[in-house]
Amino acid sequence: MMADGETIIVRGGSAEVEYDSATFPTDPTNPKKHKNTSKKITRVLITGDISFDSGDVPSGLTCEITAFYK
């Protein structure tokens, strides 16, 4: 969940999401979501084959997105 309340969505190909379930517990109203309304994202780091907007890349991209929070 982004600091402004928007959901982070990963689509296409394979994806692995790693998070601390003690910090981001399952939302009781939706078991697919994990959130903590008292945490705010302070920085997002994207590394790999992508910059801000890659456009459409049919062959796929590899990237790692790291979100820092407080």
C-alpha positions in Angstrom: 0.0 0.0 0.0 1.4 3.4 -1.0 1.6 6.2 1.5 -1.3 8.0 -0.2 -3.5 4.9 0.3 -3.2 3.5 -3.3 -2.5 -0.2 -3.8 0.8 -1.4 -5.3 -0.1 -3.7 -8.1 2.3 -6.1 -9.9 1.0 -7.7 -13.1 2.3 -10.0 -15.8 5.1 -12.6 -15.8 6.2 -13.9 -12.4 6.5 -11.8 -9.3 7.7 -12.4 -5.8 6.6 -10.2 -3.0 8.5 -10.3 0.3 7.3 -8.4 3.4 7.3 -8.8 7.1 3.9 -10.2 8.1 4.4 -9.0 11.6 4.6 -5.4 10.3 2.0 -5.8 7.5 -0.7 -8.2 8.8 -3.5 -9.6 6.6 -6.4 -7.2 6.1 -9.3 -8.7 7.9 -11.7 -7.5 5.2 -9.6 -8.9 2.3 -7.2 -11.8 2.8 -5.3 -10.9 -0.4 -4.1 -7.6 1.1 -1.6 -6.9 3.8 -1.5 -3.4 5.3 -0.6 -1.3 8.3 -2.2 2.2 8.2 0.3 3.6 10.7 3.3 2.9 8.2 4.1 5.4 5.4 6.4 4.7 2.5 9.3 7.2 2.5 11.4 6.0 -0.4 11.1 3.7 -3.4 14.2 2.2 -5.1 13.8 0.5 -8.5 16.9 -1.4 -9.9 17.3 -3.6 -13.0 16.1 -3.3 -16.5 13.5 -0.5 -15.9 13.6 3.2 -15.1 10.5 5.2 -14.3 8.3 4.1 -17.3 9.7 1.4 -19.5 6.8 1.4 -22.0 5.7 -1.9 -23.4 8.4 -4.6 -23.5 7.0 -7.8 -25.0 10.2 -9.8 -24.0 9.8 -8.8 -20.4 11.9 -7.0 -17.9 13.7 -7.9 -14.7 13.6 -5.4 -11.8 13.6 -5.2 -8.1 11.4 -2.7 -6.3 12.3 -1.9 -2.7 10.0 0.3 -0.6 11.3 1.9 2.6 8.9 2.9 5.3 8.7 4.5 8.7 
